[in-house]
Amino acid sequence: MSEAAAIPIVRCDACPVMCNIRPGLAGACDRYANADGVLVRVDPLVLLEAARERGAPLVAFRNEEDWDGSLVRGADTFVTAIGAGTTYPDYKPAPFIVSTEVEGVDMVTVVTEGVFSYCGVKIKIDTDRHLGDERSIVRAGGEPVGHVMTAEYGSQMLSLGGVAHLTGGSKKEGRVTCDTLLALCNKQAVELTIDDGATVVVQAGKAPVVNGVRETRMRVGCGSATIGIFAPQWMGKVDEVVVVDDHITGVLSEHQGGKLLGVPPTGIRMRGRRSTPGRYFQVAHPGTGWGGTDISDPLSILDPFDPKHARPGLRMLMVSTTGEHFGYYILDEDLRPVPQGMPMDLVQSVERIAENCEPALCSVLFVAGAGGSLRAGVTDNPVRLTQSVARGITRLTCGGAPVYLWPGGGITFMVDVTKLPDNAFGYVPTPALVAPIEFTMPRDQYEAMGGYLDQVRKAASLDPAAPHRFEPQLPENPWPLLPMIRH
C-alpha cells in the first residue's frame, strides 16, 4: 500500500454538510482540509494589533528583545474569529476561549465563526438616479436575491439575502444568493439587475456604477433644501431658480427661502402636484435624468408663464440637486424661455452645489441573528449571554469590528463590512454564510453566565507555530478588549 493510500479520509463535522475529505483536498466550503489525515482549518487565524495612533496603549508595546515569542503579546493583541473555525453540533464549546488581562480586569473573549442561514445585507447606494420601484426584485445572474427598499435621503436602498432566498427557493437561487452575499461581504464588486429598472455594480466603499456610468456624487439635498441652502447666493444674479428633483422640486420665487429674501413673483407655472409654496411633487416620472427624473429637457416640466407677473428678459436658472445638470434661460418677447450661455457668477453657484455633494459610495452592512450554534458555544445557558449582550456587559464584535445591535429579543446585529479585514467571510454549501463573531466580557461575568471555564486559556499560550496573520486595527474602530462596564 502506498503512503498516500495509508492516509485516511477525514469526515468534517464543522457544518451539517459533513464532507468526506480525501488526503490533500479541501471540503466543499474550501475552509477545511485533510492534512495527512488531520482535519485542519485552511485559512490562518487573524489577530488584530492595536493602532499605535490610538493614544496611550493598553499595554506598553514590548521591544523585540523582550519578546518571548508568544503569539499574543498582551492586551494590544486581539484574537478574532477569522480563521478560527466553527462549532457543530451546536453544544460544542467555541474553538477559542481566551483570557487577557486588560487594565487590571481579566477579560475573556469567546471566538467562533458562525454559520448563518438567517442573514443578509442591507445596501445603501448613493445616487440620485432611480434604480427601481420599491419592492422590485433584485437579481444576480438572473436569480432573485432580494428587493428594493424605501429610498433614503440621497440614496437608494436594497435588501439582499435572507433565509427565504437562501433556502426557500430553488437550489440555484440559494447558491447564487449565497455567492452574491459572500462577494459583497468580502468587498468584491457584484452586478445586480432590478426588474423594470437599472443595472448597478455594487462594491463596498466604492462608487456605484449605474447602467454603465460611474456615479461621482450624491445630492446635496432635495430641491426644496437646495433652495433653502443656496437662495442668498443667487440674489441679484438671476430672477428665478428651479431645482429639479424627482421627490421635491424647489422654485425660488414661491419658496419661503425666496420670500424672506424679497424675490418677487415671476409668473412661473410648474407641472406636477404642488405641496406647499415653492415645493412640487411628481413633476416627472422617476428615472436616470435630471434630479433622478426621466427628463432630459428641464423645460418639459414647465407650463407657459403667467403674463400677469412674467416679463421679457426674466432670467432663470434650472439645476439638478447634484449640480450635474444645469441650464440658463431668458424669457423672450413671447415669454418663452430661451437657452443662453451660463454667466460666470451662476457657474460658480452651480459649482458650489457640486462642492457640497459628498462622494457617491456603496455601503454594505451584513445583518444576522446569532442563534444556537453561537450562543451554545459560549455557555450552556444561552439566554444569559443574550441578556449580557443586551445589558452592555458583553461586547459583541465581528472580526474585531464594532456592530450595531438591534433592540428586542435575540442577538441581531449589523456590521459595516469595510470595518473588517479583507476576506473575513466564508460560506458552507447548505447554503449559508460564515461570519466571524467574538464575545468579550469580564471573567467573573463569564462565570456567572455559566461559561465553559475549563476551556479558557491564556491568549498568550496560543501556539505561535499555528497558521496566523496579523492585521492592524482600524484607528476609527474601538479596541474590542476594553471592558464595556468596569467593575
N, C-alpha and C positions, 0 to 999 in steps of 0.2 A: 504494500500500500504506500502511495506517495505521501510526502509530508503534508501537501495541501489537502489531500483527501482525509488525512487524520484530523484536520481541524473541523470541529463540529459546526453544524448550522445553529444559529442562535435565534431563539424566539424573543422578539422585542415586546415588552409589556408596557411601553411608555404611553400607549394610547389604545383605544378599542380595536384598531385595525389588526394588531397582533401579527406583524410581519415575521416571516421566517427568512432570516438574512443569511446568505451564503458567505463564506470567508472572503474578505477583501471588498465586500459590497456594502452599500447603504440601503436602508429601508425606503419605503415609498415616499417618505417625507424628506429624505436626504439629510435628516438630522441625527440619526443613529446608524451605526455601522458595526460590522463584525470584524474586530481586530484580533486575529489569532484566537478566535473562539470566545472573545470577551465583548460584551455589548458596551460600546463607548459612544459618548456624545461627540459628534463630528466637529462642531463649532467651538472655538475657545471661549472660556468664561471671561466675561468683560468686567473689569474693575475700573471704577472711576477714581481719579485723583483730584483732590480739592483744588480749585482755581487759586493760584497764588495771589492774583489781584483782588481776591475777595476781601482782603484785610488781614487782620491778625489770624494766623492759622489756629485750628482747633488743637492741634498738637504740633509742636515745632518740627519742621522738616529736618530730617536727620542727614548728616553728612554721609557720603558714600562709605567712608572708612569706618563709620559707626554702625553701618547697616549689617544685620546678622544674616541677611539673605532671605528673610521671611517674605512670603508673597504679599501679605498685608502689613504695612509698616505701622499702622495705628489708626487714629481717628481721621487721618487725612486720606484714607482709602476706603471706598465703599464697594461692597460686593453686590453687583447687580444680578438679576436673574437671566440676563442674556447669555445663553450657552450653558445654563445651569442644569436643564433637564426638567422633566415633569413628574407629577405623581399620578400613578394609575395602578391599581384601583385607588379610589379617592382617599381611603383612610390611611394610606402610607404617609409618613412624615415628609415634609418638603425636602428636596435634595440638599439644601444648605440651610442650616440654622446656626448662625454665628453670633458671637458676642464681641463687643468692643467697648472699652471704657471711654466715655466722652464727657469731659469736664466734670469728672467725679461720679458720673452716672453710668452704670453697667447697662448698655443698650444691646438689645437682641434684635437681629434682622432675620426674618424668615423669607427665604428666597426660592422662588419656583417659577417655571414657565407654565402659564395657564393655557389650557385648551378651551377655546371659546367658540361654541356654536351660536350663542346669543351675543352677537357683536355686529358692528358695522362701522361706517364712517359718516360723519357729517362734513360736508364740503362747502366752504364759503368761497365764491368766485367773484372777485372784484371786477365788475363790468357794468356799464350802463346798458349794454345790449340785452335784448330779450333772448333768453336761451330756450324757453319753452313754457307752456302754460302750467300753472300749479297742478300737481297730481299727475302730470305726464310721465310716462315710463322712460327711464334712463336705461340705455343698453350698452353693453360692451360685447364686441364680437357678435352682435345680433341677438344676444340673450338679455332678458330683463334682469337688471341687477339693482334697481332702486327707482326713485321717483323724484320729481321736482318739488321742493318745499316752498313755503312762503318766502317771497323776496324780502330782503332787509335793506337798510339804507345804503344804497350804492353797491349792493352785492346781490348775486343770485345764489340760492342755497339748494343743495342736493342732499338727499339721504340715500345711502347705498348699503347693501348687505342686509343683515338681519336673518333670523332663523328661517323665515318664510322663503327667502331666496336661496339660502344655503341648503336647506333640507326639504322645503315644501314644494319645490317644482321638479323639473326633470333632472336627471343626473348631470346632463350637460350644463344646465342653468346653475346648479350648485357648484360645479367645478369652475365655471367661468366667474361666478361671483367670488369664490374663494381666491382665484388668481388675481382678480381685479383689486380686491381688498388688500391682498398681500403686497402687490406692486405699489399701491397708493401709500400704505403704511411704511413701506421701505423707501419712500421719497422718489419713486420712479414715475415717469410720465405714462399716462393712460389716456387713450382716446375714447371718448364717450359720445354717443349719439342720443338725442332726445326726440321722441316721437313728435312729428309735426313741428320740429324745432331745429336747433342748431347742432353742429358737431363741435365739440370742445375738447381740447387737450389739457388735462389737469395734471399738475405736479406740485407737490407741497413746497411752498416757499418760492415758486416761480410764477411768472406772469401767465395767465391763461391764453390759449390760442383759440379764437372763436371763428369757425368757418375759414380756417387757414390764415387768419390775421391775428398777430400777437397784440394783446392789449398793453397799453402803457400806463394808463391812469384810471382811477375810479373817480366818480363825480364828486365835486366839492359839496354838493347838496342838491335838493330838489330845485325846481325852477323858482319856487317862492323863496326858499332860503337863499338862493344865489342873488335874487333881488335885494333881500334884506341885508346881505353882506356887502354888496358892491355898489348899491344905489348912489352913495355920495361920490364915488369915483366917476360917475357918468354925468354929473351935473355940469351944464354948460357945454358939453361936448356932443350931446345927442338929445333929441326930444322924446324918443320912445325906445324902450328896450323890451324885447320878448325873449325870455329864456325857455327854450323848448325842452320839454321833459315828458316822458311817457306817463308819469304819475301826476305831477302837479306843475303845469306850465305857468310861469310868472309873467305879469305885464306891469311894467314900471309905473305908468301913469295912473293905474287903478289901484295898485298895491299900497298898503298903508305906509310902506317904506318910502314910496314916491310922494304920497300925500303929505307926509310930515316935512318933506323937503320942498314942497310947493310946486311940484310938477303939475302943469295944467292938463286937462283932458285933451286927447289927441284925436278922438273920433275912431280909434281902432275898434274893430269888431272881430271877435275870436270865434272860431268853431269849437265844438266840444261843450262840456257841461260846466257852467260857472258855479263855483263853490262859494267862496267869499270874495270880496273885491280884490281883483288882481290875481286870482288863483283859479285855474281851469283844469278840470279833469277830462280825460278821454278826448284830447284834441286830435288824436290819430290812433291807429292800431299799434300794438307793441311790435317791435322789430329791431333791426340792427343799424338803423339810420340815425338821424338827428335825435339826440337825447333819449335813445332807446325806443324810438318810434319807427314806423315803417316808411317815413318820408325821406326823400332826397331833396325836395324843393320846400323850404320852410314857408314860402308864401301860400302853399296849399292849405294851411291851417287858418288863413285869414279870409274874412268876408270883406266886401267893399267898405271903405272908410265912411264914417258918418260925416257928411258935408257940414253939419252944424258946428263941428269942432275941428275937423281936419282942414289943412291949408296946403297949397303948393309949397314945396321947399321943405316940408317937415322931414326931419332926419330920423331914421330908425335903424337900430342895431338888432339883429337876431342872432342868437348864440346858443350853443348847447351847454349842458351842465358840466362838461369837461373842457370846454373851450376848443374842442376838436373841430367843430363845425361853427362857422360864423359867416355873416353877410351884412353888408351895409347898403341901405336903400334911401332914396329921396323921392317924395311924392311929386309927380308931375302935375300938369295943369288939370288933368282928369282925376287927380287924387289916386293915381295908381303908383305903387312902389316900384321904382326903377333901380336895378343894381348899380352900385357905384364902387369905385376904389375905396378901400378902407383907410380913413385918416389915421395917421401915426398914433395920435393920442388914444384912439379906440383900439388900435392894435395892442397897445400897452395894457389896456384894461382886460382884453381877452387873454393876453399872456399872464396877467395876474390871476385870472380864474384857473388857468392851467397850472400855475405855480402852486396854487392851494389844493390841487388834487394830489392825493397820495398815490404812490406807485401801485399798480394793479397786481395783486398776488392771489394765489390759490392757498387756502388754509385747509388742512386735512386733520380732523380730530377723530381719533379712534375712540369708540364708545363700546363699553362692555359691562356685563354684570358678572361679578365674581361669585361663583356658585360653590357647589360642594367640593370639587377637586381642589380648589384653592383653600377654602376655609378649613376643611378637614385635614389638610396638610399642615395646618398651623396649630390646631387644637382639637381635642375630641369633643368639645362643646362649642360648635361653630358660632352660635348666636352671640356668645361673649365677644368673639372677635368683631362681629358686625357692630355690636354696641360700643366697643372700644374705638373703632374707627369713627363711628358717628359722633362720639363724645370728644374727639380730638386727642385721645390718649395715644392711639396708634397712628403713625404716619404711613399712608399708602403711597407708593411711588411706582412708576412704570419705567423700568430701565434707568432708575435714578432720577427720572423727570417728575416734576410736580403734576398732580392731577386735580381735576375738578370733581368733587363728589356731589352726586345728586342727592337732595334730601329725600326722606321717605324710607321705606323698608329696603333691606338688602344693601349690597355694596355695588352701586352703579357709578361708573366713573368715566371721565373723558380726559384725553391727553393729546396735546399738540405733538404730532409725530416729528416735527422738526426739533423738538427738545430732546429727543433720544439719539443715541449713537446710531450710525448707519447700520442697516440690515439687522435691526433689532427684532423683527417679527419673522415668524415661520408659519408652517401650516401642517396639518395632518389631512390625509385624503378621506376623512369621514363624510363631508369636508368640514373643516373648522380652522380658525386662525389660532396661532400660538403666540402669546404675548408675554413679555417679562413682567413680573409683579413682585413687589417687595413690601413686607410689613415690618415696620421698625417701632420698637416700644421699649420702655424701661424693663429690666429683667423681672422686677417684682410684679409688674403688671402682666407680664407673660406668664408668670407662675400663677397669678390669680385667675387667669382665664383658662387654666388647665392645659398649658402648652406642654410640648414634648421636651421637658427639661433634660432628660437623659440623652437627647440628640444635640444639645447645644455644645458647640465647641468654639474655642477662641478663633477669631478670624485670622490671627497671626499664625495659627497652626496649619493653615491650608498649604497643601503641597506645592512648592514653587516649581516643581517639575511638570505639573499638570498643564495642559494647553490653556493659555490665557493671553489676554492682551489688555493693555491699559489705555483708557480714554480720558482726556481732560474733561472735567465737569464744566458745562457752560456757565460762565460767570453770572448770568442772569437767573440761573436755577438755584433755589435754596439748597443748602447742603443737607442731604437726607438723614444724616446721622444725628442732627441736633434734636434734643428732646422737644416734643411739642408742648408738653406740660411738665414743668420742672417740679421735682419733689424735694 
